[in-house]
Amino acid sequence: MKVTALKPGYFGKLREPGDEFDVPDGAKASWFAPASAAQYAPRINRAPKPDRNPRGSDEKSGGDLV
């Protein structure tokens, strides 16, 4: 069965997201999906979440100390 890697993984060799390769029928792993279903698989966002308040909030920084 032809599958597409969704995340980096190893199946005989290192596979990268988007790689298409063959596996025995019935093989399952969290990092690949059948090629026909891979286009509908959820995308994984690996970007780090930005710090919402890089200067610190009043709650954490002590606020106005006067």
PDBQT receptor file of N, H, CA, C and O in Angstrom, charges set to zero:
ATOM      1  N   MET A   1       0.856  -1.161   0.000  1.00  0.00    +0.000 N 
ATOM      2  CA  MET A   1       0.000   0.000   0.000  1.00  0.00    +0.000 C 
ATOM      3  C   MET A   1       0.906   1.229   0.000  1.00  0.00    +0.000 C 
ATOM      4  O   MET A   1       1.938   1.248   0.671  1.00  0.00    +0.000 OA
ATOM      5  N   LYS A   2       0.517   2.246  -0.751  1.00  0.00    +0.000 N 
ATOM      6  H   LYS A   2      -0.321   2.230  -1.296  1.00  0.00    +0.000 HD
ATOM      7  CA  LYS A   2       1.299   3.475  -0.843  1.00  0.00    +0.000 C 
ATOM      8  C   LYS A   2       0.838   4.434   0.248  1.00  0.00    +0.000 C 
ATOM      9  O   LYS A   2      -0.359   4.661   0.422  1.00  0.00    +0.000 OA
ATOM     10  N   VAL A   3       1.806   4.997   0.985  1.00  0.00    +0.000 N 
ATOM     11  H   VAL A   3       2.779   4.813   0.843  1.00  0.00    +0.000 HD
ATOM     12  CA  VAL A   3       1.520   5.931   2.075  1.00  0.00    +0.000 C 
ATOM     13  C   VAL A   3       2.341   7.206   1.886  1.00  0.00    +0.000 C 
ATOM     14  O   VAL A   3       3.287   7.248   1.100  1.00  0.00    +0.000 OA
ATOM     15  N   THR A   4       1.953   8.238   2.627  1.00  0.00    +0.000 N 
ATOM     16  H   THR A   4       1.185   8.204   3.266  1.00  0.00    +0.000 HD
ATOM     17  CA  THR A   4       2.668   9.515   2.622  1.00  0.00    +0.000 C 
ATOM     18  C   THR A   4       3.040   9.863   4.057  1.00  0.00    +0.000 C 
ATOM     19  O   THR A   4       2.206   9.783   4.958  1.00  0.00    +0.000 OA
ATOM     20  N   ALA A   5       4.290  10.248   4.264  1.00  0.00    +0.000 N 
ATOM     21  H   ALA A   5       4.968  10.313   3.532  1.00  0.00    +0.000 HD
ATOM     22  CA  ALA A   5       4.750  10.642   5.604  1.00  0.00    +0.000 C 
ATOM     23  C   ALA A   5       4.135  11.985   5.976  1.00  0.00    +0.000 C 
ATOM     24  O   ALA A   5       4.158  12.933   5.191  1.00  0.00    +0.000 OA
ATOM     25  N   LEU A   6       3.581  12.052   7.194  1.00  0.00    +0.000 N 
ATOM     26  H   LEU A   6       3.562  11.282   7.832  1.00  0.00    +0.000 HD
ATOM     27  CA  LEU A   6       3.012  13.294   7.718  1.00  0.00    +0.000 C 
ATOM     28  C   LEU A   6       4.012  14.022   8.603  1.00  0.00    +0.000 C 
ATOM     29  O   LEU A   6       3.986  15.248   8.708  1.00  0.00    +0.000 OA
ATOM     30  N   LYS A   7       4.900  13.250   9.245  1.00  0.00    +0.000 N 
ATOM     31  H   LYS A   7       4.921  12.254   9.160  1.00  0.00    +0.000 HD
ATOM     32  CA  LYS A   7       5.937  13.765  10.139  1.00  0.00    +0.000 C 
ATOM     33  C   LYS A   7       7.199  12.962   9.843  1.00  0.00    +0.000 C 
ATOM     34  O   LYS A   7       7.117  11.930   9.177  1.00  0.00    +0.000 OA
ATOM     35  N   PRO A   8       8.360  13.400  10.315  1.00  0.00    +0.000 N 
ATOM     36  CA  PRO A   8       9.565  12.592  10.147  1.00  0.00    +0.000 C 
ATOM     37  C   PRO A   8       9.388  11.235  10.832  1.00  0.00    +0.000 C 
ATOM     38  O   PRO A   8       8.791  11.149  11.905  1.00  0.00    +0.000 OA
ATOM     39  N   GLY A   9       9.904  10.192  10.214  1.00  0.00    +0.000 N 
ATOM     40  H   GLY A   9      10.389  10.262   9.342  1.00  0.00    +0.000 HD
ATOM     41  CA  GLY A   9       9.807   8.857  10.788  1.00  0.00    +0.000 C 
ATOM     42  C   GLY A   9      10.770   7.916  10.100  1.00  0.00    +0.000 C 
ATOM     43  O   GLY A   9      11.473   8.298   9.164  1.00  0.00    +0.000 OA
ATOM     44  N   TYR A  10      10.795   6.673  10.575  1.00  0.00    +0.000 N 
ATOM     45  H   TYR A  10      10.224   6.363  11.334  1.00  0.00    +0.000 HD
ATOM     46  CA  TYR A  10      11.703   5.675  10.025  1.00  0.00    +0.000 C 
ATOM     47  C   TYR A  10      10.923   4.449   9.607  1.00  0.00    +0.000 C 
ATOM     48  O   TYR A  10      10.207   3.858  10.414  1.00  0.00    +0.000 OA
ATOM     49  N   PHE A  11      11.058   4.062   8.344  1.00  0.00    +0.000 N 
ATOM     50  H   PHE A  11      11.640   4.542   7.688  1.00  0.00    +0.000 HD
ATOM     51  CA  PHE A  11      10.506   2.813   7.832  1.00  0.00    +0.000 C 
ATOM     52  C   PHE A  11      11.477   2.336   6.770  1.00  0.00    +0.000 C 
ATOM     53  O   PHE A  11      11.323   2.653   5.590  1.00  0.00    +0.000 OA
ATOM     54  N   GLY A  12      12.483   1.568   7.191  1.00  0.00    +0.000 N 
ATOM     55  H   GLY A  12      12.608   1.310   8.149  1.00  0.00    +0.000 HD
ATOM     56  CA  GLY A  12      13.533   1.122   6.285  1.00  0.00    +0.000 C 
ATOM     57  C   GLY A  12      14.629   2.159   6.105  1.00  0.00    +0.000 C 
ATOM     58  O   GLY A  12      15.800   1.817   5.938  1.00  0.00    +0.000 OA
ATOM     59  N   LYS A  13      14.248   3.408   6.139  1.00  0.00    +0.000 N 
ATOM     60  H   LYS A  13      13.297   3.686   6.275  1.00  0.00    +0.000 HD
ATOM     61  CA  LYS A  13      15.173   4.545   6.108  1.00  0.00    +0.000 C 
ATOM     62  C   LYS A  13      14.415   5.754   6.621  1.00  0.00    +0.000 C 
ATOM     63  O   LYS A  13      13.197   5.696   6.793  1.00  0.00    +0.000 OA
ATOM     64  N   LEU A  14      15.120   6.850   6.868  1.00  0.00    +0.000 N 
ATOM     65  H   LEU A  14      16.109   6.897   6.729  1.00  0.00    +0.000 HD
ATOM     66  CA  LEU A  14      14.493   8.059   7.379  1.00  0.00    +0.000 C 
ATOM     67  C   LEU A  14      13.563   8.641   6.322  1.00  0.00    +0.000 C 
ATOM     68  O   LEU A  14      13.946   8.802   5.163  1.00  0.00    +0.000 OA
ATOM     69  N   ARG A  15      12.344   8.952   6.734  1.00  0.00    +0.000 N 
ATOM     70  H   ARG A  15      12.033   8.821   7.675  1.00  0.00    +0.000 HD
ATOM     71  CA  ARG A  15      11.348   9.547   5.834  1.00  0.00    +0.000 C 
ATOM     72  C   ARG A  15      11.013  10.941   6.335  1.00  0.00    +0.000 C 
ATOM     73  O   ARG A  15      10.950  11.181   7.541  1.00  0.00    +0.000 OA
ATOM     74  N   GLU A  16      10.802  11.848   5.410  1.00  0.00    +0.000 N 
ATOM     75  H   GLU A  16      10.853  11.653   4.430  1.00  0.00    +0.000 HD
ATOM     76  CA  GLU A  16      10.459  13.234   5.719  1.00  0.00    +0.000 C 
ATOM     77  C   GLU A  16       9.008  13.492   5.332  1.00  0.00    +0.000 C 
ATOM     78  O   GLU A  16       8.470  12.780   4.483  1.00  0.00    +0.000 OA
ATOM     79  N   PRO A  17       8.357  14.492   5.931  1.00  0.00    +0.000 N 
ATOM     80  CA  PRO A  17       6.974  14.807   5.565  1.00  0.00    +0.000 C 
ATOM     81  C   PRO A  17       6.838  15.020   4.058  1.00  0.00    +0.000 C 
ATOM     82  O   PRO A  17       7.632  15.732   3.442  1.00  0.00    +0.000 OA
ATOM     83  N   GLY A  18       5.814  14.386   3.479  1.00  0.00    +0.000 N 
ATOM     84  H   GLY A  18       5.169  13.808   3.979  1.00  0.00    +0.000 HD
ATOM     85  CA  GLY A  18       5.572  14.483   2.042  1.00  0.00    +0.000 C 
ATOM     86  C   GLY A  18       6.141  13.326   1.246  1.00  0.00    +0.000 C 
ATOM     87  O   GLY A  18       5.743  13.126   0.099  1.00  0.00    +0.000 OA
ATOM     88  N   ASP A  19       7.077  12.544   1.824  1.00  0.00    +0.000 N 
ATOM     89  H   ASP A  19       7.402  12.707   2.756  1.00  0.00    +0.000 HD
ATOM     90  CA  ASP A  19       7.636  11.390   1.118  1.00  0.00    +0.000 C 
ATOM     91  C   ASP A  19       6.554  10.340   0.909  1.00  0.00    +0.000 C 
ATOM     92  O   ASP A  19       5.794  10.036   1.829  1.00  0.00    +0.000 OA
ATOM     93  N   GLU A  20       6.480   9.780  -0.307  1.00  0.00    +0.000 N 
ATOM     94  H   GLU A  20       7.097  10.027  -1.055  1.00  0.00    +0.000 HD
ATOM     95  CA  GLU A  20       5.569   8.669  -0.587  1.00  0.00    +0.000 C 
ATOM     96  C   GLU A  20       6.396   7.403  -0.700  1.00  0.00    +0.000 C 
ATOM     97  O   GLU A  20       7.454   7.399  -1.328  1.00  0.00    +0.000 OA
ATOM     98  N   PHE A  21       5.910   6.320  -0.087  1.00  0.00    +0.000 N 
ATOM     99  H   PHE A  21       5.051   6.324   0.423  1.00  0.00    +0.000 HD
ATOM    100  CA  PHE A  21       6.617   5.047  -0.109  1.00  0.00    +0.000 C 
ATOM    101  C   PHE A  21       5.629   3.914   0.122  1.00  0.00    +0.000 C 
ATOM    102  O   PHE A  21       4.489   4.146   0.525  1.00  0.00    +0.000 OA
ATOM    103  N   ASP A  22       6.072   2.688  -0.137  1.00  0.00    +0.000 N 
ATOM    104  H   ASP A  22       6.998   2.500  -0.465  1.00  0.00    +0.000 HD
ATOM    105  CA  ASP A  22       5.223   1.508   0.014  1.00  0.00    +0.000 C 
ATOM    106  C   ASP A  22       5.469   0.836   1.353  1.00  0.00    +0.000 C 
ATOM    107  O   ASP A  22       6.604   0.755   1.823  1.00  0.00    +0.000 OA
ATOM    108  N   VAL A  23       4.389   0.355   1.963  1.00  0.00    +0.000 N 
ATOM    109  H   VAL A  23       3.467   0.421   1.582  1.00  0.00    +0.000 HD
ATOM    110  CA  VAL A  23       4.449  -0.433   3.193  1.00  0.00    +0.000 C 
ATOM    111  C   VAL A  23       3.555  -1.650   2.997  1.00  0.00    +0.000 C 
ATOM    112  O   VAL A  23       2.682  -1.632   2.129  1.00  0.00    +0.000 OA
ATOM    113  N   PRO A  24       3.750  -2.711   3.786  1.00  0.00    +0.000 N 
ATOM    114  CA  PRO A  24       2.856  -3.864   3.686  1.00  0.00    +0.000 C 
ATOM    115  C   PRO A  24       1.419  -3.462   4.031  1.00  0.00    +0.000 C 
ATOM    116  O   PRO A  24       1.201  -2.591   4.874  1.00  0.00    +0.000 OA
ATOM    117  N   ASP A  25       0.450  -4.092   3.383  1.00  0.00    +0.000 N 
ATOM    118  H   ASP A  25       0.627  -4.799   2.699  1.00  0.00    +0.000 HD
ATOM    119  CA  ASP A  25      -0.959  -3.815   3.679  1.00  0.00    +0.000 C 
ATOM    120  C   ASP A  25      -1.229  -3.992   5.164  1.00  0.00    +0.000 C 
ATOM    121  O   ASP A  25      -0.797  -4.975   5.765  1.00  0.00    +0.000 OA
ATOM    122  N   GLY A  26      -1.939  -3.047   5.752  1.00  0.00    +0.000 N 
ATOM    123  H   GLY A  26      -2.290  -2.248   5.264  1.00  0.00    +0.000 HD
ATOM    124  CA  GLY A  26      -2.292  -3.110   7.164  1.00  0.00    +0.000 C 
ATOM    125  C   GLY A  26      -1.293  -2.443   8.089  1.00  0.00    +0.000 C 
ATOM    126  O   GLY A  26      -1.558  -2.313   9.284  1.00  0.00    +0.000 OA
ATOM    127  N   ALA A  27      -0.139  -2.013   7.563  1.00  0.00    +0.000 N 
ATOM    128  H   ALA A  27       0.076  -2.119   6.593  1.00  0.00    +0.000 HD
ATOM    129  CA  ALA A  27       0.856  -1.337   8.408  1.00  0.00    +0.000 C 
ATOM    130  C   ALA A  27       0.288  -0.001   8.868  1.00  0.00    +0.000 C 
ATOM    131  O   ALA A  27      -0.337   0.723   8.094  1.00  0.00    +0.000 OA
ATOM    132  N   LYS A  28       0.517   0.318  10.155  1.00  0.00    +0.000 N 
ATOM    133  H   LYS A  28       1.025  -0.271  10.784  1.00  0.00    +0.000 HD
ATOM    134  CA  LYS A  28       0.007   1.568  10.713  1.00  0.00    +0.000 C 
ATOM    135  C   LYS A  28       1.094   2.256  11.519  1.00  0.00    +0.000 C 
ATOM    136  O   LYS A  28       1.927   1.606  12.151  1.00  0.00    +0.000 OA
ATOM    137  N   ALA A  29       1.073   3.571  11.488  1.00  0.00    +0.000 N 
ATOM    138  H   ALA A  29       0.396   4.100  10.975  1.00  0.00    +0.000 HD
ATOM    139  CA  ALA A  29       1.959   4.389  12.314  1.00  0.00    +0.000 C 
ATOM    140  C   ALA A  29       1.333   5.771  12.407  1.00  0.00    +0.000 C 
ATOM    141  O   ALA A  29       0.570   6.175  11.529  1.00  0.00    +0.000 OA
ATOM    142  N   SER A  30       1.653   6.488  13.465  1.00  0.00    +0.000 N 
ATOM    143  H   SER A  30       2.273   6.160  14.178  1.00  0.00    +0.000 HD
ATOM    144  CA  SER A  30       1.060   7.815  13.659  1.00  0.00    +0.000 C 
ATOM    145  C   SER A  30       1.653   8.852  12.712  1.00  0.00    +0.000 C 
ATOM    146  O   SER A  30       1.061   9.914  12.522  1.00  0.00    +0.000 OA
ATOM    147  N   TRP A  31       2.802   8.568  12.119  1.00  0.00    +0.000 N 
ATOM    148  H   TRP A  31       3.283   7.705  12.274  1.00  0.00    +0.000 HD
ATOM    149  CA  TRP A  31       3.488   9.564  11.304  1.00  0.00    +0.000 C 
ATOM    150  C   TRP A  31       3.279   9.390   9.812  1.00  0.00    +0.000 C 
ATOM    151  O   TRP A  31       3.812  10.179   9.032  1.00  0.00    +0.000 OA
ATOM    152  N   PHE A  32       2.512   8.375   9.379  1.00  0.00    +0.000 N 
ATOM    153  H   PHE A  32       2.078   7.734  10.013  1.00  0.00    +0.000 HD
ATOM    154  CA  PHE A  32       2.162   8.273   7.962  1.00  0.00    +0.000 C 
ATOM    155  C   PHE A  32       0.706   7.884   7.806  1.00  0.00    +0.000 C 
ATOM    156  O   PHE A  32       0.081   7.361   8.729  1.00  0.00    +0.000 OA
ATOM    157  N   ALA A  33       0.172   8.153   6.606  1.00  0.00    +0.000 N 
ATOM    158  H   ALA A  33       0.679   8.578   5.857  1.00  0.00    +0.000 HD
ATOM    159  CA  ALA A  33      -1.223   7.855   6.298  1.00  0.00    +0.000 C 
ATOM    160  C   ALA A  33      -1.289   7.338   4.867  1.00  0.00    +0.000 C 
ATOM    161  O   ALA A  33      -0.405   7.633   4.063  1.00  0.00    +0.000 OA
ATOM    162  N   PRO A  34      -2.327   6.570   4.539  1.00  0.00    +0.000 N 
ATOM    163  CA  PRO A  34      -2.474   6.133   3.146  1.00  0.00    +0.000 C 
ATOM    164  C   PRO A  34      -2.402   7.343   2.211  1.00  0.00    +0.000 C 
ATOM    165  O   PRO A  34      -2.941   8.406   2.521  1.00  0.00    +0.000 OA
ATOM    166  N   ALA A  35      -1.745   7.178   1.081  1.00  0.00    +0.000 N 
ATOM    167  H   ALA A  35      -1.307   6.315   0.829  1.00  0.00    +0.000 HD
ATOM    168  CA  ALA A  35      -1.532   8.303   0.164  1.00  0.00    +0.000 C 
ATOM    169  C   ALA A  35      -2.847   8.948  -0.240  1.00  0.00    +0.000 C 
ATOM    170  O   ALA A  35      -2.901  10.163  -0.428  1.00  0.00    +0.000 OA
ATOM    171  N   SER A  36      -3.903   8.163  -0.376  1.00  0.00    +0.000 N 
ATOM    172  H   SER A  36      -3.859   7.176  -0.223  1.00  0.00    +0.000 HD
ATOM    173  CA  SER A  36      -5.191   8.729  -0.777  1.00  0.00    +0.000 C 
ATOM    174  C   SER A  36      -5.800   9.581   0.334  1.00  0.00    +0.000 C 
ATOM    175  O   SER A  36      -6.578  10.490   0.046  1.00  0.00    +0.000 OA
ATOM    176  N   ALA A  37      -5.462   9.307   1.603  1.00  0.00    +0.000 N 
ATOM    177  H   ALA A  37      -4.830   8.568   1.837  1.00  0.00    +0.000 HD
ATOM    178  CA  ALA A  37      -6.028  10.048   2.733  1.00  0.00    +0.000 C 
ATOM    179  C   ALA A  37      -5.092  11.144   3.239  1.00  0.00    +0.000 C 
ATOM    180  O   ALA A  37      -5.526  12.015   3.993  1.00  0.00    +0.000 OA
ATOM    181  N   ALA A  38      -3.836  11.121   2.846  1.00  0.00    +0.000 N 
ATOM    182  H   ALA A  38      -3.484  10.413   2.233  1.00  0.00    +0.000 HD
ATOM    183  CA  ALA A  38      -2.853  12.068   3.382  1.00  0.00    +0.000 C 
ATOM    184  C   ALA A  38      -3.207  13.510   3.055  1.00  0.00    +0.000 C 
ATOM    185  O   ALA A  38      -2.900  14.410   3.835  1.00  0.00    +0.000 OA
ATOM    186  N   GLN A  39      -3.842  13.742   1.924  1.00  0.00    +0.000 N 
ATOM    187  H   GLN A  39      -4.092  13.011   1.290  1.00  0.00    +0.000 HD
ATOM    188  CA  GLN A  39      -4.185  15.122   1.571  1.00  0.00    +0.000 C 
ATOM    189  C   GLN A  39      -5.225  15.702   2.513  1.00  0.00    +0.000 C 
ATOM    190  O   GLN A  39      -5.364  16.922   2.607  1.00  0.00    +0.000 OA
ATOM    191  N   TYR A  40      -5.968  14.831   3.220  1.00  0.00    +0.000 N 
ATOM    192  H   TYR A  40      -5.855  13.841   3.143  1.00  0.00    +0.000 HD
ATOM    193  CA  TYR A  40      -6.989  15.290   4.152  1.00  0.00    +0.000 C 
ATOM    194  C   TYR A  40      -6.514  15.266   5.598  1.00  0.00    +0.000 C 
ATOM    195  O   TYR A  40      -7.264  15.644   6.498  1.00  0.00    +0.000 OA
ATOM    196  N   ALA A  41      -5.284  14.828   5.836  1.00  0.00    +0.000 N 
ATOM    197  H   ALA A  41      -4.675  14.521   5.105  1.00  0.00    +0.000 HD
ATOM    198  CA  ALA A  41      -4.757  14.733   7.198  1.00  0.00    +0.000 C 
ATOM    199  C   ALA A  41      -4.522  16.135   7.753  1.00  0.00    +0.000 C 
ATOM    200  O   ALA A  41      -4.186  17.052   7.003  1.00  0.00    +0.000 OA
ATOM    201  N   PRO A  42      -4.696  16.304   9.061  1.00  0.00    +0.000 N 
ATOM    202  CA  PRO A  42      -4.472  17.628   9.648  1.00  0.00    +0.000 C 
ATOM    203  C   PRO A  42      -3.006  18.026   9.558  1.00  0.00    +0.000 C 
ATOM    204  O   PRO A  42      -2.116  17.190   9.713  1.00  0.00    +0.000 OA
ATOM    205  N   ARG A  43      -2.766  19.284   9.311  1.00  0.00    +0.000 N 
ATOM    206  H   ARG A  43      -3.489  19.964   9.186  1.00  0.00    +0.000 HD
ATOM    207  CA  ARG A  43      -1.406  19.809   9.256  1.00  0.00    +0.000 C 
ATOM    208  C   ARG A  43      -0.914  20.047  10.674  1.00  0.00    +0.000 C 
ATOM    209  O   ARG A  43      -1.681  20.433  11.556  1.00  0.00    +0.000 OA
ATOM    210  N   ILE A  44       0.367  19.812  10.880  1.00  0.00    +0.000 N 
ATOM    211  H   ILE A  44       0.990  19.497  10.163  1.00  0.00    +0.000 HD
ATOM    212  CA  ILE A  44       0.950  20.012  12.199  1.00  0.00    +0.000 C 
ATOM    213  C   ILE A  44       1.753  21.300  12.167  1.00  0.00    +0.000 C 
ATOM    214  O   ILE A  44       2.680  21.444  11.369  1.00  0.00    +0.000 OA
ATOM    215  N   ASN A  45       1.398  22.231  13.032  1.00  0.00    +0.000 N 
ATOM    216  H   ASN A  45       0.646  22.114  13.680  1.00  0.00    +0.000 HD
ATOM    217  CA  ASN A  45       2.089  23.507  13.106  1.00  0.00    +0.000 C 
ATOM    218  C   ASN A  45       3.214  23.381  14.121  1.00  0.00    +0.000 C 
ATOM    219  O   ASN A  45       2.961  23.207  15.313  1.00  0.00    +0.000 OA
ATOM    220  N   ARG A  46       4.439  23.466  13.662  1.00  0.00    +0.000 N 
ATOM    221  H   ARG A  46       4.645  23.607  12.694  1.00  0.00    +0.000 HD
ATOM    222  CA  ARG A  46       5.579  23.321  14.551  1.00  0.00    +0.000 C 
ATOM    223  C   ARG A  46       6.184  24.665  14.945  1.00  0.00    +0.000 C 
ATOM    224  O   ARG A  46       7.209  24.702  15.626  1.00  0.00    +0.000 OA
ATOM    225  N   ALA A  47       5.569  25.762  14.531  1.00  0.00    +0.000 N 
ATOM    226  H   ALA A  47       4.736  25.732  13.978  1.00  0.00    +0.000 HD
ATOM    227  CA  ALA A  47       6.097  27.081  14.877  1.00  0.00    +0.000 C 
ATOM    228  C   ALA A  47       5.921  27.320  16.373  1.00  0.00    +0.000 C 
ATOM    229  O   ALA A  47       4.872  26.991  16.928  1.00  0.00    +0.000 OA
ATOM    230  N   PRO A  48       6.918  27.882  17.027  1.00  0.00    +0.000 N 
ATOM    231  CA  PRO A  48       6.778  28.148  18.463  1.00  0.00    +0.000 C 
ATOM    232  C   PRO A  48       5.710  29.206  18.703  1.00  0.00    +0.000 C 
ATOM    233  O   PRO A  48       5.529  30.121  17.901  1.00  0.00    +0.000 OA
ATOM    234  N   LYS A  49       5.018  29.066  19.806  1.00  0.00    +0.000 N 
ATOM    235  H   LYS A  49       5.165  28.322  20.458  1.00  0.00    +0.000 HD
ATOM    236  CA  LYS A  49       3.991  30.040  20.153  1.00  0.00    +0.000 C 
ATOM    237  C   LYS A  49       4.672  31.307  20.655  1.00  0.00    +0.000 C 
ATOM    238  O   LYS A  49       5.567  31.240  21.498  1.00  0.00    +0.000 OA
ATOM    239  N   PRO A  50       4.251  32.461  20.142  1.00  0.00    +0.000 N 
ATOM    240  CA  PRO A  50       4.889  33.711  20.584  1.00  0.00    +0.000 C 
ATOM    241  C   PRO A  50       4.497  34.045  22.017  1.00  0.00    +0.000 C 
ATOM    242  O   PRO A  50       3.404  33.708  22.472  1.00  0.00    +0.000 OA
ATOM    243  N   ASP A  51       5.401  34.708  22.715  1.00  0.00    +0.000 N 
ATOM    244  H   ASP A  51       6.289  34.981  22.346  1.00  0.00    +0.000 HD
ATOM    245  CA  ASP A  51       5.113  35.174  24.066  1.00  0.00    +0.000 C 
ATOM    246  C   ASP A  51       4.135  36.328  23.927  1.00  0.00    +0.000 C 
ATOM    247  O   ASP A  51       4.429  37.313  23.250  1.00  0.00    +0.000 OA
ATOM    248  N   ARG A  52       2.992  36.218  24.551  1.00  0.00    +0.000 N 
ATOM    249  H   ARG A  52       2.752  35.418  25.101  1.00  0.00    +0.000 HD
ATOM    250  CA  ARG A  52       1.944  37.223  24.370  1.00  0.00    +0.000 C 
ATOM    251  C   ARG A  52       2.330  38.583  24.942  1.00  0.00    +0.000 C 
ATOM    252  O   ARG A  52       1.861  39.608  24.448  1.00  0.00    +0.000 OA
ATOM    253  N   ASN A  53       3.167  38.615  25.963  1.00  0.00    +0.000 N 
ATOM    254  H   ASN A  53       3.548  37.783  26.364  1.00  0.00    +0.000 HD
ATOM    255  CA  ASN A  53       3.572  39.881  26.563  1.00  0.00    +0.000 C 
ATOM    256  C   ASN A  53       5.055  39.783  26.914  1.00  0.00    +0.000 C 
ATOM    257  O   ASN A  53       5.396  39.476  28.056  1.00  0.00    +0.000 OA
ATOM    258  N   PRO A  54       5.943  40.041  25.949  1.00  0.00    +0.000 N 
ATOM    259  CA  PRO A  54       7.373  39.835  26.199  1.00  0.00    +0.000 C 
ATOM    260  C   PRO A  54       7.954  40.732  27.285  1.00  0.00    +0.000 C 
ATOM    261  O   PRO A  54       8.996  40.399  27.848  1.00  0.00    +0.000 OA
ATOM    262  N   ARG A  55       7.315  41.860  27.600  1.00  0.00    +0.000 N 
ATOM    263  H   ARG A  55       6.468  42.131  27.142  1.00  0.00    +0.000 HD
ATOM    264  CA  ARG A  55       7.832  42.752  28.640  1.00  0.00    +0.000 C 
ATOM    265  C   ARG A  55       7.374  42.336  30.028  1.00  0.00    +0.000 C 
ATOM    266  O   ARG A  55       7.854  42.872  31.027  1.00  0.00    +0.000 OA
ATOM    267  N   GLY A  56       6.461  41.399  30.100  1.00  0.00    +0.000 N 
ATOM    268  H   GLY A  56       6.071  40.964  29.288  1.00  0.00    +0.000 HD
ATOM    269  CA  GLY A  56       5.920  40.973  31.385  1.00  0.00    +0.000 C 
ATOM    270  C   GLY A  56       4.608  41.674  31.651  1.00  0.00    +0.000 C 
ATOM    271  O   GLY A  56       4.392  42.802  31.208  1.00  0.00    +0.000 OA
ATOM    272  N   SER A  57       3.743  41.011  32.368  1.00  0.00    +0.000 N 
ATOM    273  H   SER A  57       3.918  40.094  32.728  1.00  0.00    +0.000 HD
ATOM    274  CA  SER A  57       2.453  41.623  32.688  1.00  0.00    +0.000 C 
ATOM    275  C   SER A  57       2.536  42.277  34.058  1.00  0.00    +0.000 C 
ATOM    276  O   SER A  57       3.464  42.020  34.825  1.00  0.00    +0.000 OA
ATOM    277  N   ASP A  58       1.564  43.119  34.357  1.00  0.00    +0.000 N 
ATOM    278  H   ASP A  58       0.811  43.328  33.734  1.00  0.00    +0.000 HD
ATOM    279  CA  ASP A  58       1.528  43.763  35.671  1.00  0.00    +0.000 C 
ATOM    280  C   ASP A  58       1.422  42.729  36.778  1.00  0.00    +0.000 C 
ATOM    281  O   ASP A  58       1.971  42.915  37.864  1.00  0.00    +0.000 OA
ATOM    282  N   GLU A  59       0.715  41.637  36.505  1.00  0.00    +0.000 N 
ATOM    283  H   GLU A  59       0.269  41.486  35.623  1.00  0.00    +0.000 HD
ATOM    284  CA  GLU A  59       0.548  40.593  37.523  1.00  0.00    +0.000 C 
ATOM    285  C   GLU A  59       1.880  39.943  37.871  1.00  0.00    +0.000 C 
ATOM    286  O   GLU A  59       2.148  39.647  39.036  1.00  0.00    +0.000 OA
ATOM    287  N   LYS A  60       2.708  39.724  36.868  1.00  0.00    +0.000 N 
ATOM    288  H   LYS A  60       2.491  39.964  35.922  1.00  0.00    +0.000 HD
ATOM    289  CA  LYS A  60       3.971  39.033  37.087  1.00  0.00    +0.000 C 
ATOM    290  C   LYS A  60       5.097  39.985  37.469  1.00  0.00    +0.000 C 
ATOM    291  O   LYS A  60       6.000  39.611  38.217  1.00  0.00    +0.000 OA
ATOM    292  N   SER A  61       5.048  41.224  36.956  1.00  0.00    +0.000 N 
ATOM    293  H   SER A  61       4.315  41.528  36.348  1.00  0.00    +0.000 HD
ATOM    294  CA  SER A  61       6.166  42.137  37.187  1.00  0.00    +0.000 C 
ATOM    295  C   SER A  61       5.998  42.982  38.448  1.00  0.00    +0.000 C 
ATOM    296  O   SER A  61       6.909  43.719  38.825  1.00  0.00    +0.000 OA
ATOM    297  N   GLY A  62       4.852  42.880  39.094  1.00  0.00    +0.000 N 
ATOM    298  H   GLY A  62       4.112  42.281  38.788  1.00  0.00    +0.000 HD
ATOM    299  CA  GLY A  62       4.643  43.653  40.306  1.00  0.00    +0.000 C 
ATOM    300  C   GLY A  62       3.829  44.906  40.078  1.00  0.00    +0.000 C 
ATOM    301  O   GLY A  62       3.388  45.537  41.039  1.00  0.00    +0.000 OA
ATOM    302  N   GLY A  63       3.619  45.284  38.821  1.00  0.00    +0.000 N 
ATOM    303  H   GLY A  63       3.977  44.771  38.041  1.00  0.00    +0.000 HD
ATOM    304  CA  GLY A  63       2.787  46.438  38.515  1.00  0.00    +0.000 C 
ATOM    305  C   GLY A  63       3.389  47.736  39.023  1.00  0.00    +0.000 C 
ATOM    306  O   GLY A  63       4.609  47.887  39.069  1.00  0.00    +0.000 OA
ATOM    307  N   ASP A  64       2.547  48.655  39.398  1.00  0.00    +0.000 N 
ATOM    308  H   ASP A  64       1.555  48.533  39.360  1.00  0.00    +0.000 HD
ATOM    309  CA  ASP A  64       2.969  49.957  39.908  1.00  0.00    +0.000 C 
ATOM    310  C   ASP A  64       3.282  49.813  41.398  1.00  0.00    +0.000 C 
ATOM    311  O   ASP A  64       2.388  49.538  42.198  1.00  0.00    +0.000 OA
ATOM    312  N   LEU A  65       4.522  49.997  41.759  1.00  0.00    +0.000 N 
ATOM    313  H   LEU A  65       5.248  50.221  41.109  1.00  0.00    +0.000 HD
ATOM    314  CA  LEU A  65       4.943  49.784  43.142  1.00  0.00    +0.000 C 
ATOM    315  C   LEU A  65       4.944  51.069  43.963  1.00  0.00    +0.000 C 
ATOM    316  O   LEU A  65       5.411  51.070  45.102  1.00  0.00    +0.000 OA
ATOM    317  N   VAL A  66       4.434  52.153  43.408  1.00  0.00    +0.000 N 
ATOM    318  H   VAL A  66       4.055  52.153  42.483  1.00  0.00    +0.000 HD
ATOM    319  CA  VAL A  66       4.425  53.438  44.118  1.00  0.00    +0.000 C 
ATOM    320  C   VAL A  66       3.255  53.505  45.052  1.00  0.00    +0.000 C 
ATOM    321  O   VAL A  66       3.073  54.509  45.740  1.00  0.00    +0.000 OA
TER     322      VAL A  66
